[in-house]
Amino acid sequence: MLLKTFGWSFGVTAVGLAAAAFFWGWEAFALVAILSVLEISLSFDNAVVNAGVLKKMNAFWQKIFLTIGILIAVFGMRLVFPVIIVAISAQVDPIEAVRVALDNPDRYEQLVTDAHPAIAAFGGMFLLMIFLDFILEEREETWVGWLERPLARLSKIDGLSVCIALIALLVTATTLATTAHQHVGHADKSGTVLLSGVAGLITYLIVNGLSGHFEDKIEEEEEREQEEEEQAKKAGKQPSAVGLAGKAAFFMFLYLEVLDASFSFDGVIGAFAVTNQIFWMALGLGIGAMYVRSLTVYLVRQGTLDDYIYLEHGAHYAIGALSVILLVTVKYQINEVITGLIGVVLIALSFWSSLRRNRALEAAGGDGDDGDDGEDPKQSEVTARV
């Protein structure tokens, strides 16, 4: 199972590191390896969140996520995206941007860094909305109960998450973006931050809204298709599939790609702390992205999110932390090690809490002989205590 899921990742790692050593030498080999580890550490929470969405898809769309999706992730976000950023910032065509990346890596790095406020505002708002919609939703299981339960009661207020996100954006634009960013000079970036932040918010609302709409229709469509199949069998014909569930999977796939793009912002920017060679960056981050993709599928197939129910909570808290970090980096630089460690620590804590909960429930279930599984008062008491 492990080899089947991570086989392509292992293969790409071997080929990628070998290519780096062959074409550019051992320095490139080492830096590509470092970038791969950096990407995995920064995006582990991404894998957990992706798994929560991917588990709703069938095997076909999981394969699409690992094939077409990885092409978008590697070539789109890790190679093409920085070039597009440079082209927009320098107001040159993409070919000239590639020439800058190859001939003048320092200039290329500066152009990407200049565009960081816009990138951070877009990604920060997108991720913040994911966190807010999660934390403001009522659910049976809570991890940080003293915080999540009161916030869940506020979910009845329509548009609350959007209001909170817009307030955060206004605070960022009027306090952080109006003063000098250490890599930008003394330019006022408030307008850029506002526009980019609103674009990130709109992107989230459109993609999440469409995927949510079609997802809500899946069960209804499956029931209808079952009825059609029964009727078709009686008539000796094949039913015509409308494919609404396929539309739902498509929009969920689109949501995953935008989510991955938002998560990759910090990895792409952070990679410049390691190297400014565009192909080394793309290769290293691409290898890391492969592992994140494989880990997502592994979590789905192993049912890890069902067994360790607080993992998804920890991942969303990591998303919330990352969104705040991105907005703060509009003005202040934050070391990528800190960014990665926050996510890893939150997920590790949620995993540990899940283990404690499972062990406590097993102990409570073992003491009880009434056979009442889900309604055992001991289990409820343990769950509330954890």
C-alpha positions as CSV (number, residue, x, y, z in Angstrom):
1,M,0.0,0.0,0.0
2,L,2.8,2.4,1.0
3,L,4.8,1.7,-2.2
4,K,1.8,1.9,-4.4
5,T,0.8,5.3,-3.0
6,F,4.2,6.8,-2.8
7,G,5.8,5.0,-5.8
8,W,5.7,7.9,-8.2
9,S,7.0,10.3,-5.5
10,F,10.0,8.0,-4.9
11,G,10.6,7.7,-8.6
12,V,10.4,11.5,-9.2
13,T,12.7,12.1,-6.2
14,A,15.4,9.7,-7.6
15,V,15.1,11.2,-11.2
16,G,15.0,14.8,-10.0
17,L,18.0,14.5,-7.7
18,A,20.0,12.6,-10.3
19,A,19.1,15.3,-12.9
20,A,20.2,18.1,-10.5
21,A,23.5,16.4,-9.8
22,F,24.1,15.6,-13.5
23,F,23.2,19.0,-15.0
24,W,24.3,21.4,-12.2
25,G,26.5,19.5,-9.8
26,W,26.4,18.5,-6.1
27,E,25.4,22.0,-4.9
28,A,22.2,21.8,-6.9
29,F,21.7,18.2,-5.6
30,A,21.8,19.4,-2.0
31,L,19.7,22.5,-2.5
32,V,17.0,20.6,-4.4
33,A,16.9,18.1,-1.5
34,I,16.6,20.9,1.0
35,L,13.8,22.6,-1.0
36,S,11.9,19.3,-1.1
37,V,12.0,19.0,2.6
38,L,11.0,22.6,3.0
39,E,7.9,22.1,0.8
40,I,6.8,19.0,2.6
41,S,7.1,20.6,6.0
42,L,5.3,23.8,4.9
43,S,2.5,21.8,3.2
44,F,1.8,18.9,5.5
45,D,-1.3,20.7,6.8
46,N,-2.3,21.1,3.1
47,A,-2.3,17.3,2.7
48,V,-4.6,16.9,5.7
49,V,-7.1,19.4,4.5
50,N,-6.9,18.1,0.9
51,A,-7.7,14.6,2.3
52,G,-10.9,15.9,3.8
53,V,-12.1,17.0,0.4
54,L,-10.5,14.2,-1.7
55,K,-12.2,11.4,0.4
56,K,-15.5,12.6,-1.1
57,M,-14.3,11.8,-4.6
58,N,-14.1,8.4,-6.4
59,A,-11.0,6.6,-7.5
60,F,-11.1,8.3,-10.9
61,W,-10.9,11.8,-9.6
62,Q,-8.3,10.8,-7.1
63,K,-6.2,9.7,-10.1
64,I,-6.9,13.0,-11.8
65,F,-5.7,14.7,-8.6
66,L,-2.4,12.8,-8.8
67,T,-1.8,13.2,-12.5
68,I,-3.3,16.4,-14.0
69,G,-3.4,18.0,-10.6
70,I,0.3,17.4,-10.0
71,L,1.2,18.9,-13.4
72,I,-0.7,22.0,-12.4
73,A,0.9,22.1,-9.0
74,V,4.5,21.5,-10.2
75,F,4.6,23.4,-13.5
76,G,1.8,25.9,-12.8
77,M,2.6,27.1,-9.3
78,R,6.3,26.2,-8.9
79,L,7.5,27.2,-12.3
80,V,4.9,29.3,-14.3
81,F,3.5,31.2,-11.4
82,P,6.7,33.0,-10.4
83,V,7.4,33.8,-14.0
84,I,3.9,35.3,-14.4
85,I,4.5,37.3,-11.2
86,V,7.7,38.7,-12.6
87,A,6.1,39.5,-16.0
88,I,3.3,41.5,-14.3
89,S,5.6,43.2,-11.8
90,A,8.2,44.2,-14.4
91,Q,5.5,44.8,-17.1
92,V,7.3,42.5,-19.6
93,D,6.2,39.5,-21.6
94,P,6.7,36.0,-20.1
95,I,9.5,35.2,-22.4
96,E,11.5,38.2,-21.2
97,A,10.6,37.2,-17.6
98,V,12.2,33.7,-18.2
99,R,15.2,35.4,-19.7
100,V,15.5,37.5,-16.5
101,A,15.2,34.4,-14.4
102,L,18.0,32.7,-16.3
103,D,20.4,35.6,-16.9
104,N,19.8,37.8,-13.8
105,P,18.6,35.6,-10.9
106,D,19.0,38.4,-8.4
107,R,16.8,40.7,-10.4
108,Y,14.3,37.9,-10.8
109,E,14.2,37.4,-7.0
110,Q,13.7,41.1,-6.4
111,L,10.8,41.3,-8.8
112,V,9.1,38.3,-7.1
113,T,9.7,39.8,-3.7
114,D,8.3,43.1,-4.8
115,A,5.0,41.3,-5.7
116,H,4.9,39.7,-2.3
117,P,2.2,42.0,-0.7
118,A,-0.2,41.2,-3.5
119,I,0.5,37.4,-3.2
120,A,0.3,37.5,0.6
121,A,-3.0,39.3,0.6
122,F,-4.6,37.0,-2.0
123,G,-3.4,33.8,-0.3
124,G,-4.0,35.1,3.2
125,M,-7.6,35.9,2.5
126,F,-8.3,32.7,0.7
127,L,-6.8,30.6,3.6
128,L,-8.5,32.8,6.2
129,M,-11.9,32.1,4.7
130,I,-11.2,28.3,4.9
131,F,-10.3,28.6,8.6
132,L,-13.3,30.9,9.4
133,D,-15.9,28.7,7.7
134,F,-14.5,25.7,9.6
135,I,-14.3,27.3,13.0
136,L,-17.8,28.9,12.7
137,E,-19.5,25.6,11.9
138,E,-21.3,23.5,14.4
139,R,-19.9,20.0,14.8
140,E,-20.3,17.1,17.2
141,E,-16.6,16.8,17.9
142,T,-14.6,19.8,19.1
143,W,-10.9,19.9,19.7
144,V,-10.5,23.2,21.5
145,G,-14.0,23.1,23.0
146,W,-13.9,26.3,25.0
147,L,-13.2,28.2,21.8
148,E,-15.0,26.2,19.1
149,R,-18.4,25.8,20.9
150,P,-19.0,29.5,21.4
151,L,-17.8,30.4,17.9
152,A,-20.1,27.7,16.5
153,R,-23.1,29.4,18.0
154,L,-22.2,32.5,15.9
155,S,-22.6,30.4,12.7
156,K,-26.3,31.4,12.6
157,I,-25.2,34.9,11.7
158,D,-25.2,35.1,7.9
159,G,-22.0,36.3,6.3
160,L,-20.1,36.5,9.5
161,S,-17.0,34.8,8.1
162,V,-16.9,37.3,5.2
163,C,-17.3,40.2,7.6
164,I,-14.4,39.0,9.8
165,A,-12.2,38.4,6.7
166,L,-12.9,41.9,5.3
167,I,-12.2,43.5,8.7
168,A,-8.8,41.6,8.8
169,L,-8.1,42.8,5.2
170,L,-8.9,46.4,6.1
171,V,-6.7,46.3,9.2
172,T,-3.9,44.8,7.1
173,A,-4.2,47.4,4.3
174,T,-4.5,50.4,6.7
175,T,-1.9,49.4,9.2
176,L,0.7,47.1,7.6
177,A,0.5,48.0,3.9
178,T,0.6,51.8,4.4
179,T,4.1,51.6,5.9
180,A,7.3,50.5,4.2
181,H,7.8,46.8,3.4
182,Q,11.4,46.0,4.0
183,H,11.8,44.6,0.5
184,V,9.7,47.1,-1.4
185,G,11.0,50.5,-0.3
186,H,8.6,53.2,0.8
187,A,5.8,52.6,-1.6
188,D,2.2,52.6,-0.3
189,K,0.8,49.1,-1.0
190,S,-2.6,49.6,0.6
191,G,-4.4,49.7,-2.7
192,T,-2.7,46.6,-4.0
193,V,-3.3,44.7,-0.8
194,L,-7.0,45.6,-0.9
195,L,-7.5,44.6,-4.5
196,S,-5.6,41.3,-4.1
197,G,-7.3,40.5,-0.8
198,V,-10.8,41.1,-2.3
199,A,-9.7,38.9,-5.3
200,G,-8.7,36.1,-2.9
201,L,-12.1,36.4,-1.1
202,I,-14.1,36.4,-4.4
203,T,-12.1,33.4,-5.6
204,Y,-12.9,31.5,-2.5
205,L,-16.6,32.3,-2.5
206,I,-17.0,31.3,-6.2
207,V,-15.0,28.1,-6.1
208,N,-16.3,27.0,-2.7
209,G,-19.8,28.0,-3.5
210,L,-19.9,26.0,-6.7
211,S,-18.3,22.9,-5.2
212,G,-20.6,23.1,-2.2
213,H,-23.7,23.5,-4.4
214,F,-22.9,20.4,-6.5
215,E,-21.7,18.4,-3.4
216,D,-25.1,19.0,-1.8
217,K,-26.7,17.5,-4.9
218,I,-24.6,14.3,-5.0
219,E,-26.8,12.2,-2.8
220,E,-30.0,13.3,-4.5
221,E,-28.4,12.6,-7.9
222,E,-27.2,9.1,-6.8
223,E,-30.7,8.2,-5.7
224,R,-32.1,9.4,-9.0
225,E,-29.6,7.4,-11.0
226,Q,-30.3,4.3,-9.0
227,E,-34.0,4.7,-9.9
228,E,-33.1,5.2,-13.5
229,E,-30.9,2.2,-13.6
230,E,-33.7,0.0,-12.2
231,Q,-36.1,1.3,-14.7
232,A,-33.7,0.9,-17.5
233,K,-32.9,-2.7,-16.5
234,K,-36.6,-3.4,-16.6
235,A,-36.9,-1.9,-20.1
236,G,-33.7,-3.5,-21.3
237,K,-31.9,-0.1,-21.9
238,Q,-28.9,1.7,-20.6
239,P,-29.7,4.8,-18.5
240,S,-28.4,8.2,-19.6
241,A,-26.2,9.7,-16.9
242,V,-26.5,13.4,-16.3
243,G,-23.3,13.4,-14.4
244,L,-24.1,15.9,-11.7
245,A,-21.9,14.0,-9.3
246,G,-19.1,14.4,-11.9
247,K,-19.7,18.2,-11.8
248,A,-19.4,18.1,-8.1
249,A,-16.1,16.3,-8.3
250,F,-14.8,18.7,-10.9
251,F,-15.5,21.7,-8.7
252,M,-14.1,20.0,-5.7
253,F,-11.0,19.3,-7.8
254,L,-10.9,23.0,-8.8
255,Y,-11.2,23.9,-5.1
256,L,-8.3,21.6,-4.3
257,E,-6.1,23.2,-7.0
258,V,-6.9,26.8,-5.7
259,L,-6.3,25.6,-2.2
260,D,-2.9,24.1,-3.2
261,A,-2.0,27.3,-4.9
262,S,-2.7,29.3,-1.8
263,F,-0.6,27.0,0.3
264,S,2.2,27.1,-2.2
265,F,2.7,30.9,-1.9
266,D,4.8,30.6,1.2
267,G,6.8,27.8,-0.3
268,V,7.6,29.7,-3.5
269,I,8.5,32.8,-1.6
270,G,10.4,30.9,1.1
271,A,12.4,29.1,-1.6
272,F,14.3,32.3,-2.4
273,A,15.9,32.0,1.1
274,V,17.6,28.9,-0.2
275,T,18.3,29.7,-3.9
276,N,17.3,32.1,-6.7
277,Q,17.8,29.5,-9.5
278,I,14.4,29.1,-11.0
279,F,14.9,25.5,-12.2
280,W,16.4,24.3,-8.9
281,M,13.4,25.9,-7.2
282,A,10.9,24.3,-9.5
283,L,12.5,20.9,-9.2
284,G,12.8,20.9,-5.4
285,L,9.4,22.3,-4.7
286,G,7.9,19.9,-7.4
287,I,9.4,16.9,-5.6
288,G,7.9,18.1,-2.3
289,A,4.5,18.7,-4.0
290,M,4.6,15.1,-5.2
291,Y,4.9,13.8,-1.6
292,V,2.1,16.1,-0.4
293,R,-0.1,14.7,-3.2
294,S,0.8,11.1,-2.3
295,L,0.3,11.8,1.4
296,T,-3.2,13.2,0.7
297,V,-4.2,10.0,-1.1
298,Y,-2.6,7.9,1.6
299,L,-4.6,9.6,4.3
300,V,-7.8,9.0,2.3
301,R,-7.2,5.4,1.6
302,Q,-6.1,4.6,5.1
303,G,-9.1,6.4,6.6
304,T,-6.7,8.3,8.9
305,L,-9.1,11.3,9.2
306,D,-11.8,9.0,10.5
307,D,-9.5,7.3,13.0
308,Y,-7.9,10.5,14.2
309,I,-10.7,13.0,14.1
310,Y,-8.8,16.0,15.5
311,L,-6.3,15.9,12.6
312,E,-8.6,18.0,10.5
313,H,-9.0,20.5,13.3
314,G,-5.3,20.8,13.7
315,A,-4.8,21.3,10.0
316,H,-7.4,24.1,9.9
317,Y,-5.8,25.8,12.9
318,A,-2.6,25.6,10.9
319,I,-4.4,27.2,8.0
320,G,-5.6,30.0,10.2
321,A,-2.1,30.6,11.5
322,L,-0.7,30.6,8.0
323,S,-3.3,33.1,6.8
324,V,-2.3,35.4,9.6
325,I,1.3,35.0,8.9
326,L,0.8,35.8,5.2
327,L,-1.1,39.0,6.1
328,V,1.6,40.0,8.6
329,T,4.4,39.4,6.0
330,V,2.9,42.3,4.0
331,K,5.1,44.4,6.2
332,Y,7.3,42.1,8.3
333,Q,9.5,39.1,7.2
334,I,8.8,35.9,9.1
335,N,11.3,33.0,8.9
336,E,10.0,30.0,6.9
337,V,11.2,27.7,9.6
338,I,8.7,29.3,12.0
339,T,5.9,29.1,9.5
340,G,6.6,25.4,8.9
341,L,7.0,24.5,12.6
342,I,3.7,26.2,13.6
343,G,1.8,23.9,11.2
344,V,3.7,20.8,12.2
345,V,3.3,21.5,15.9
346,L,-0.5,22.1,15.6
347,I,-1.0,18.9,13.6
348,A,1.2,16.9,16.0
349,L,-0.9,18.2,18.9
350,S,-4.1,17.3,17.2
351,F,-2.8,13.8,16.4
352,W,-1.8,13.4,20.1
353,S,-5.2,14.6,21.2
354,S,-6.9,12.1,18.8
355,L,-4.8,9.2,20.3
356,R,-5.7,10.2,23.8
357,R,-9.4,10.4,22.8
358,N,-9.3,6.9,21.2
359,R,-7.5,5.3,24.1
360,A,-9.9,6.9,26.6
361,L,-12.9,5.7,24.6
362,E,-11.5,2.2,24.4
363,A,-11.0,2.2,28.1
364,A,-14.5,3.5,28.8
365,G,-16.0,1.0,26.3
366,G,-14.1,-1.9,27.9
367,D,-15.5,-1.0,31.4
368,G,-19.0,-0.8,30.1
369,D,-21.0,-4.1,29.5
370,D,-24.3,-2.6,28.5
371,G,-23.3,-2.8,24.8
372,D,-24.7,0.7,24.0
373,D,-21.9,1.8,21.7
374,G,-22.5,5.3,20.6
375,E,-24.7,6.4,23.5
376,D,-22.5,5.1,26.4
377,P,-22.5,7.9,29.0
378,K,-18.9,7.1,29.9
379,Q,-17.9,7.7,26.3
380,S,-19.8,11.0,26.2
381,E,-18.1,12.0,29.4
382,V,-14.6,11.1,28.1
383,T,-15.3,12.8,24.8
384,A,-16.3,16.0,26.6
385,R,-13.3,15.9,28.9
386,V,-10.8,15.4,26.0
